Structures are given as structure tokens and as C-alpha cells.
């Protein structure tokens, strides 16, 4: 084709906000974020659709919003984990690492790690989730060794993993920072009870009840310990006391009813 053949063809220059990276890894991340943005736009358009609006009364918007937020939270957490792993794998000078650590601590990033750990622990009890909670708590502790909530959540994750001795060590760390933390004491009692150290568990629950004789966690813990020891009368007594503080529900209610059936059978 000669120049004269295409001289009169108009070319409309196109502008775009898309950013391109030399690194294929960063480009893949950028493309993934763009994809999420596009998907969000489509969802919002569907939400604005007239036919959809007519069905809003039948739709659980609260559940939809919670599910959406949780999905976004999981995506951001995955990206954060990838970022941390990627940076940790590089040969970064020690002074740069120390500056980064100090800056994160200044920005209270430990609180963000703890908040994410709490949300994950509340939503799911799988092995992977509990391991991720421990990892997030370790990051928080690395930034702020005095963050007692991080030790506590880490201990709860270890209980879920049935690593009771390790869990107790974490709760002791909490008490080292705050000897008046009754939740940590109750958690130690729970760990002892779950590892079938019933007498130790009852001793710990009693230490809580000396401070707060209406502690629901301690009363319920004693009741469960006595039921597992086969002392059904004592178990029923403490289940009743716990129920007077806060209505027993779920598994504890079922165990209480079973204890009452055992007593009636004698």
C-alpha cells in the first residue's frame, strides 16, 4: 500500500488510565485488580436494574452485604499475604527492614492484623483458617510485643487445633501483660478441661469466681468439667447458676439436659 492510499484515513488517538508494568508479576496483580473492578461495576449495574429492585423485598440485603464484605476481606488478605511473602523472600538490607517495621508499628498495623485475625476466627474454624490466625497474630506481636489481644487470639486458634499446652502458654503471655484478664484465665481453664485435666480446670475456674462470682464462662466451664467427670449433680448445679447469668444455648444446654436425664435414671 502506497502512502497516498492511507493518507486520508483518520486515526483517533485513544487514552487510557491503565498502568503497565515491566514486571510480569506486578502486571498480573494489576490485571487481577482491574478484573475485580469490572466485576464490581457489573454487579452494581445489576443491582440498579428495575426488575431487581422489584425483588428487593424478598432479598436478604444484610446477608448479601456481609458475604460481599467477607469476600473482599479475603481477597485483600490474600494479596497482603502474597505481598508479605514476596517482600520477605527478597534480599532487602537490614536497615530497610527495620525502617519498615518501625513505620508499621507507628501506623498501628498490629491492630489491623489483630482485627483481621478476629474476623477470621469468628467466621471459620478450619485448619487453614486457624493457621492463618496464628500467622496474623505473630505479625501483630512482631510489631508490638505488648498486644495482649494477639496472644489471646493466638491461644484460641491453638485450642481449635487441639494444641492445648501451646494455647495455655499464649494465655499465660496475656496474664503476664494483664494479670486481671479474666478471659485469659477462663481460656486456660477451658484448655485444661479439653485436655481432660479436670481438677486443674476447676481450680482455674474457681480463681475467676473468687473475683467475679457471676462469671458465665467460669460457671459454664465448671459445669462442663463436672459433667465430663460424671459428677452430674454438681454439673447441674453450675449449669443452673450459669443459666441464671445468661441463658444457656446450644451444646451446653444439651449437656445440661443429658446430665438431668442421668440423675433421673439413678
DRENDO-1510 file (C-alpha; in Angstrom, 1 decimal, always signed):
<recs>
REC; n; res; u; v; w
REC; 1; UNK; +0.0; +0.0; +0.0 .
REC; 2; UNK; +1.3; +3.4; -1.0 .
REC; 3; UNK; +1.3; +6.3; +1.4 .
REC; 4; UNK; -1.3; +8.0; -0.7 .
REC; 5; UNK; -3.7; +5.1; -0.2 .
REC; 6; UNK; -3.9; +5.6; +3.6 .
REC; 7; UNK; -3.1; +9.3; +4.0 .
REC; 8; UNK; -6.8; +10.3; +4.4 .
REC; 9; UNK; -7.6; +7.6; +7.0 .
REC; 10; UNK; -8.3; +9.3; +10.3 .
REC; 11; UNK; -6.7; +7.8; +13.3 .
REC; 12; UNK; -8.4; +8.6; +16.6 .
REC; 13; UNK; -5.9; +8.6; +19.5 .
REC; 14; UNK; -7.1; +6.5; +22.5 .
REC; 15; UNK; -6.4; +7.5; +26.0 .
REC; 16; UNK; -6.5; +5.1; +29.0 .
REC; 17; UNK; -5.8; +5.1; +32.7 .
REC; 18; UNK; -4.4; +1.6; +32.7 .
REC; 19; UNK; -0.9; +1.3; +34.1 .
REC; 20; UNK; +1.6; -1.1; +32.6 .
REC; 21; UNK; +4.5; -2.6; +34.5 .
REC; 22; UNK; +7.8; -4.1; +33.3 .
REC; 23; UNK; +7.4; -6.9; +35.8 .
REC; 24; UNK; +5.0; -9.6; +34.6 .
REC; 25; UNK; +4.3; -10.4; +38.3 .
REC; 26; UNK; +3.1; -6.9; +39.0 .
REC; 27; UNK; +1.2; -6.8; +35.7 .
REC; 28; UNK; -0.7; -9.9; +36.7 .
REC; 29; UNK; -1.7; -8.4; +40.0 .
REC; 30; UNK; -2.7; -5.2; +38.3 .
REC; 31; UNK; -4.8; -7.1; +35.8 .
REC; 32; UNK; -6.5; -9.0; +38.6 .
REC; 33; UNK; -7.4; -5.8; +40.4 .
REC; 34; UNK; -8.9; -4.4; +37.1 .
REC; 35; UNK; -10.9; -7.6; +36.7 .
REC; 36; UNK; -12.3; -7.2; +40.2 .
REC; 37; UNK; -13.2; -3.6; +39.4 .
REC; 38; UNK; -15.0; -4.6; +36.2 .
REC; 39; UNK; -16.9; -7.4; +38.1 .
REC; 40; UNK; -18.0; -4.8; +40.8 .
REC; 41; UNK; -19.3; -2.5; +38.1 .
REC; 42; UNK; -21.4; -5.3; +36.5 .
REC; 43; UNK; -22.8; -6.2; +39.9 .
REC; 44; UNK; -23.7; -2.6; +40.7 .
REC; 45; UNK; -25.5; -2.3; +37.3 .
REC; 46; UNK; -27.5; -5.4; +38.1 .
REC; 47; UNK; -28.4; -4.0; +41.5 .
REC; 48; UNK; -29.7; -0.9; +39.7 .
REC; 49; UNK; -31.8; -2.9; +37.3 .
REC; 50; UNK; -35.6; -2.2; +37.6 .
REC; 51; UNK; -36.5; -5.9; +37.7 .
REC; 52; UNK; -34.0; -6.4; +40.5 .
REC; 53; UNK; -35.4; -3.5; +42.5 .
REC; 54; UNK; -38.8; -5.2; +42.5 .
REC; 55; UNK; -37.3; -8.3; +44.2 .
REC; 56; UNK; -35.5; -6.4; +47.0 .
REC; 57; UNK; -38.3; -7.2; +49.5 .
REC; 58; UNK; -37.5; -10.9; +49.0 .
REC; 59; UNK; -33.8; -10.4; +49.2 .
REC; 60; UNK; -31.7; -10.6; +52.4 .
REC; 61; UNK; -29.6; -7.4; +51.9 .
REC; 62; UNK; -27.8; -7.8; +55.2 .
REC; 63; UNK; -26.6; -11.3; +54.4 .
REC; 64; UNK; -25.6; -10.2; +50.9 .
REC; 65; UNK; -23.6; -7.2; +52.2 .
REC; 66; UNK; -21.9; -9.4; +54.8 .
REC; 67; UNK; -21.0; -12.0; +52.3 .
REC; 68; UNK; -19.7; -9.4; +49.9 .
REC; 69; UNK; -17.6; -7.7; +52.6 .
REC; 70; UNK; -16.2; -11.0; +53.7 .
REC; 71; UNK; -15.2; -11.9; +50.1 .
REC; 72; UNK; -13.4; -8.5; +49.7 .
REC; 73; UNK; -11.7; -9.0; +53.0 .
REC; 74; UNK; -10.5; -12.5; +52.0 .
REC; 75; UNK; -9.2; -11.1; +48.7 .
REC; 76; UNK; -7.3; -8.3; +50.4 .
REC; 77; UNK; -5.9; -10.7; +52.9 .
REC; 78; UNK; -4.6; -13.0; +50.2 .
REC; 79; UNK; -3.0; -10.0; +48.4 .
REC; 80; UNK; -1.5; -8.9; +51.7 .
REC; 81; UNK; -0.1; -12.4; +52.4 .
REC; 82; UNK; +1.3; -12.6; +48.9 .
REC; 83; UNK; +2.9; -9.2; +49.3 .
REC; 84; UNK; +4.5; -10.1; +52.7 .
REC; 85; UNK; +5.8; -13.4; +51.4 .
REC; 86; UNK; +7.2; -11.7; +48.3 .
REC; 87; UNK; +9.0; -9.0; +50.1 .
REC; 88; UNK; +10.3; -11.4; +52.8 .
REC; 89; UNK; +11.8; -13.5; +50.0 .
REC; 90; UNK; +13.9; -10.7; +48.7 .
REC; 91; UNK; +17.4; -9.7; +49.8 .
REC; 92; UNK; +16.4; -6.4; +51.5 .
REC; 93; UNK; +19.0; -4.6; +53.6 .
REC; 94; UNK; +18.5; -4.9; +57.4 .
REC; 95; UNK; +18.2; -1.1; +57.8 .
REC; 96; UNK; +15.4; -1.0; +55.3 .
REC; 97; UNK; +13.6; -3.9; +57.1 .
REC; 98; UNK; +14.0; -2.1; +60.4 .
REC; 99; UNK; +12.6; +1.1; +59.0 .
REC; 100; UNK; +9.6; -0.7; +57.5 .
REC; 101; UNK; +9.0; -2.4; +60.9 .
REC; 102; UNK; +9.2; +0.9; +62.8 .
REC; 103; UNK; +6.9; +2.6; +60.3 .
REC; 104; UNK; +4.3; -0.2; +60.5 .
REC; 105; UNK; +4.3; +0.0; +64.3 .
REC; 106; UNK; +3.9; +3.7; +64.2 .
REC; 107; UNK; +0.8; +3.3; +62.0 .
REC; 108; UNK; -0.6; +0.7; +64.5 .
REC; 109; UNK; -0.6; -2.0; +61.9 .
REC; 110; UNK; -0.6; -4.6; +64.7 .
REC; 111; UNK; -4.2; -3.6; +65.4 .
REC; 112; UNK; -5.1; -4.3; +61.8 .
REC; 113; UNK; -3.6; -7.8; +61.9 .
REC; 114; UNK; -5.5; -8.5; +65.1 .
REC; 115; UNK; -8.8; -7.2; +63.7 .
REC; 116; UNK; -8.3; -9.5; +60.6 .
REC; 117; UNK; -7.4; -12.4; +62.9 .
REC; 118; UNK; -10.5; -11.9; +65.0 .
REC; 119; UNK; -12.8; -11.8; +61.9 .
REC; 120; UNK; -11.4; -15.0; +60.5 .
REC; 121; UNK; -11.6; -16.8; +63.9 .
REC; 122; UNK; -15.2; -15.7; +64.2 .
REC; 123; UNK; -16.2; -16.9; +60.7 .
REC; 124; UNK; -14.5; -20.2; +60.3 .
REC; 125; UNK; -12.9; -23.0; +62.3 .
REC; 126; UNK; -10.9; -24.8; +59.6 .
REC; 127; UNK; -7.3; -25.9; +60.0 .
REC; 128; UNK; -6.2; -23.4; +57.3 .
REC; 129; UNK; -8.1; -20.5; +59.0 .
REC; 130; UNK; -6.6; -21.2; +62.4 .
REC; 131; UNK; -3.1; -21.4; +61.0 .
REC; 132; UNK; -3.7; -18.0; +59.2 .
REC; 133; UNK; -5.0; -16.5; +62.5 .
REC; 134; UNK; -1.7; -17.6; +64.2 .
REC; 135; UNK; +0.3; -16.1; +61.4 .
REC; 136; UNK; -1.6; -12.8; +61.6 .
REC; 137; UNK; -1.1; -12.7; +65.4 .
REC; 138; UNK; +2.6; -13.4; +65.0 .
REC; 139; UNK; +2.8; -10.4; +62.6 .
REC; 140; UNK; +1.0; -8.2; +65.2 .
REC; 141; UNK; +3.3; -9.4; +68.0 .
REC; 142; UNK; +6.3; -8.8; +65.9 .
REC; 143; UNK; +5.2; -5.1; +65.6 .
REC; 144; UNK; +4.0; -4.8; +69.1 .
REC; 145; UNK; +5.0; -7.4; +71.7 .
REC; 146; UNK; +2.6; -5.9; +74.2 .
REC; 147; UNK; -0.5; -6.6; +72.2 .
REC; 148; UNK; -2.3; -8.9; +74.6 .
REC; 149; UNK; -5.2; -9.5; +72.3 .
REC; 150; UNK; -2.9; -11.0; +69.7 .
REC; 151; UNK; -1.6; -13.6; +72.3 .
REC; 152; UNK; -5.2; -14.3; +73.3 .
REC; 153; UNK; -6.5; -14.9; +69.7 .
REC; 154; UNK; -3.4; -17.0; +69.0 .
REC; 155; UNK; -4.2; -19.1; +72.0 .
REC; 156; UNK; -7.8; -19.6; +70.9 .
REC; 157; UNK; -6.6; -20.7; +67.5 .
REC; 158; UNK; -4.3; -23.3; +69.2 .
REC; 159; UNK; -7.3; -24.6; +71.2 .
REC; 160; UNK; -9.2; -25.1; +68.0 .
REC; 161; UNK; -6.2; -27.0; +66.7 .
REC; 162; UNK; -6.3; -29.1; +69.9 .
REC; 163; UNK; -2.8; -27.9; +70.9 .
REC; 164; UNK; -3.8; -27.2; +74.4 .
REC; 165; UNK; -0.4; -26.9; +76.1 .
REC; 166; UNK; +0.7; -24.3; +73.5 .
REC; 167; UNK; -2.6; -22.5; +73.9 .
REC; 168; UNK; -2.0; -22.2; +77.6 .
REC; 169; UNK; +1.4; -20.7; +77.0 .
REC; 170; UNK; -0.2; -18.0; +74.9 .
REC; 171; UNK; -2.8; -17.2; +77.6 .
REC; 172; UNK; +0.0; -17.0; +80.2 .
REC; 173; UNK; +1.6; -14.4; +78.0 .
REC; 174; UNK; -1.7; -12.4; +78.2 .
REC; 175; UNK; -1.7; -12.7; +82.0 .
REC; 176; UNK; +1.9; -11.5; +82.1 .
REC; 177; UNK; +0.7; -8.3; +80.4 .
REC; 178; UNK; -2.5; -8.1; +82.4 .
REC; 179; UNK; -2.9; -10.3; +85.5 .
REC; 180; UNK; -6.6; -9.2; +85.8 .
REC; 181; UNK; -7.6; -10.5; +82.4 .
REC; 182; UNK; -10.4; -13.0; +83.4 .
REC; 183; UNK; -11.0; -14.1; +79.8 .
REC; 184; UNK; -7.4; -15.4; +79.6 .
REC; 185; UNK; -7.9; -17.3; +82.9 .
REC; 186; UNK; -11.2; -18.8; +81.7 .
REC; 187; UNK; -9.4; -19.8; +78.4 .
REC; 188; UNK; -6.7; -21.6; +80.4 .
REC; 189; UNK; -9.4; -23.4; +82.3 .
REC; 190; UNK; -11.1; -24.4; +79.0 .
REC; 191; UNK; -7.7; -25.7; +77.7 .
REC; 192; UNK; -7.2; -27.8; +80.8 .
REC; 193; UNK; -10.7; -29.2; +80.6 .
REC; 194; UNK; -10.4; -30.1; +76.9 .
REC; 195; UNK; -7.1; -31.9; +77.7 .
REC; 196; UNK; -9.0; -33.8; +80.5 .
REC; 197; UNK; -7.1; -32.1; +83.3 .
REC; 198; UNK; -10.4; -31.5; +85.1 .
REC; 199; UNK; -9.1; -30.7; +88.6 .
REC; 200; UNK; -6.7; -28.1; +87.2 .
REC; 201; UNK; -9.5; -26.7; +85.1 .
REC; 202; UNK; -11.8; -26.4; +88.2 .
REC; 203; UNK; -9.0; -24.7; +90.1 .
REC; 204; UNK; -8.6; -22.1; +87.4 .
REC; 205; UNK; -12.4; -21.5; +87.1 .
REC; 206; UNK; -12.5; -21.1; +90.9 .
REC; 207; UNK; -9.8; -18.4; +90.8 .
REC; 208; UNK; -12.1; -16.5; +88.4 .
REC; 209; UNK; -15.2; -16.9; +90.5 .
REC; 210; UNK; -13.3; -15.5; +93.5 .
REC; 211; UNK; -13.0; -12.3; +91.6 .
REC; 212; UNK; -16.4; -12.4; +89.8 .
REC; 213; UNK; -18.9; -14.9; +91.3 .
REC; 214; UNK; -21.2; -14.4; +88.3 .
REC; 215; UNK; -18.7; -15.1; +85.6 .
REC; 216; UNK; -20.7; -17.0; +83.0 .
REC; 217; UNK; -17.6; -18.5; +81.4 .
REC; 218; UNK; -16.3; -19.9; +84.7 .
REC; 219; UNK; -19.7; -21.2; +85.8 .
REC; 220; UNK; -20.3; -22.9; +82.5 .
REC; 221; UNK; -16.7; -24.3; +82.4 .
REC; 222; UNK; -17.1; -25.8; +85.9 .
REC; 223; UNK; -20.4; -27.4; +84.8 .
REC; 224; UNK; -18.9; -28.9; +81.7 .
REC; 225; UNK; -15.9; -30.2; +83.7 .
REC; 226; UNK; -18.1; -31.9; +86.3 .
REC; 227; UNK; -20.3; -33.4; +83.6 .
REC; 228; UNK; -17.3; -34.9; +81.9 .
REC; 229; UNK; -16.1; -36.2; +85.3 .
REC; 230; UNK; -19.5; -37.9; +85.7 .
REC; 231; UNK; -20.5; -35.8; +88.7 .
REC; 232; UNK; -23.9; -34.9; +87.2 .
REC; 233; UNK; -25.4; -33.3; +90.4 .
REC; 234; UNK; -22.6; -30.8; +90.6 .
REC; 235; UNK; -22.8; -30.2; +86.9 .
REC; 236; UNK; -26.5; -29.4; +87.0 .
REC; 237; UNK; -25.9; -27.1; +89.9 .
REC; 238; UNK; -23.4; -25.0; +88.0 .
REC; 239; UNK; -25.4; -25.2; +84.7 .
REC; 240; UNK; -28.3; -23.7; +86.6 .
REC; 241; UNK; -26.1; -20.9; +88.0 .
REC; 242; UNK; -24.7; -20.2; +84.6 .
REC; 243; UNK; -28.2; -20.1; +83.1 .
REC; 244; UNK; -29.3; -17.5; +85.7 .
REC; 245; UNK; -26.5; -15.2; +84.5 .
REC; 246; UNK; -27.1; -15.8; +80.7 .
REC; 247; UNK; -29.4; -18.2; +79.1 .
REC; 248; UNK; -27.6; -21.4; +78.1 .
REC; 249; UNK; -27.8; -22.3; +74.5 .
REC; 250; UNK; -26.5; -24.9; +72.0 .
REC; 251; UNK; -24.2; -27.7; +73.2 .
REC; 252; UNK; -24.2; -26.5; +76.8 .
REC; 253; UNK; -27.9; -26.7; +77.0 .
REC; 254; UNK; -27.8; -30.2; +75.5 .
REC; 255; UNK; -25.2; -31.4; +78.0 .
REC; 256; UNK; -27.3; -29.9; +80.9 .
REC; 257; UNK; -30.4; -31.8; +79.8 .
REC; 258; UNK; -28.3; -35.0; +79.4 .
REC; 259; UNK; -27.0; -34.5; +83.0 .
REC; 260; UNK; -30.5; -34.2; +84.3 .
REC; 261; UNK; -31.5; -37.4; +82.5 .
REC; 262; UNK; -28.6; -39.2; +84.1 .
REC; 263; UNK; -29.7; -38.0; +87.5 .
REC; 264; UNK; -33.3; -39.1; +86.9 .
REC; 265; UNK; -32.0; -42.6; +85.9 .
REC; 266; UNK; -30.3; -43.1; +89.3 .
</recs>
